[in-house]
Amino acid sequence: MTRKAVLTPEQIAAIDQCVQLLKDWNSTISIEEMWTTETAKGFPKPYAFRATLAIQSVALEGVFVDCYFKKSNIFGERDKVSMTLCVNQQRALSIDDGPAAAHTNVIGDGLPYFQKTIGMPHMHRLVDGQDGYAEPLDPQDNQSLWMLFTGAANILDAPAFSVPPDQLELRL
């Protein structure tokens, strides 16, 4: 598996600073209206959206939220969802949830979940200038995960989370 190059200390500091800044949601439409169907074969089809963020009504170049959703076609299995804050083409913070899957932390020496395998949902963050360290979260619905994500990413005035049209969400 190929990993991205380790970021420089200056790049890490800039990304960390951006995560800590209070950012405004920069769209006037609902999340339900933002979803687009990706061009992929198979059923069910995946959906995605990208939303820009702003500070004092000025859009931040290279800073946005990417979300992905794919309905599970197995009864009782969790839908796949990913909520990501991207900063300068780097996944700065992300929450992933979905079917039973495992994530092994190969970075983060000295952190509580280093070299441990965790399940879903979990939150990714940069560690040592690399993406790949995640911490487990308690199972919860997508709206609760969205609130956790927008809080951790310091995003203000984000609309309520909703799944794509015609995609029913299974409750816990």
Secondary structure, 3 states (H helix, E strand, C coil): CCCCCCCCHHHHHHHHHHHHCCEEECCCCCHHHHCEECCCCCCCCCEEEEEEEEECCEEEEEEEEEEEEECCCCCCCCCEEEEEEEECCEEEEEEEECCCCCEECCCCCCCCCCCCEECCCEEEEEECCEEEEEEECCCCCHHHHHHHHHHHCCEECCCCCCCCCCCCCCCC
